[in-house]
């Protein structure tokens, strides 16, 4: 399958599944960020999954995932606090 064929399939599948046409680069970014969010204790999962050769690339995804996880935790704490105040 050509690159264009793979790109078309990824975008078509993403569009029909989540409602957004995602290009292959963003698809890989999402995969790495998901690996970091769901399996943060295994820091080399994204590297192995996406064959990253530069650790800095994988670290960007793990840093983004850490920020997202922290923001989610803060939101939960704030929601609990808000419920207790009312």
Protein Blocks (a to p, Z undefined) as FASTA:
>chain_A
ZZklmmmmmmmmmmmmnopacdfklmmmmmmmmmmmmmmmlmklmmmmnopablklmmmm
mmmmmmmmmmmmmmmmmmmmmmmmZZ
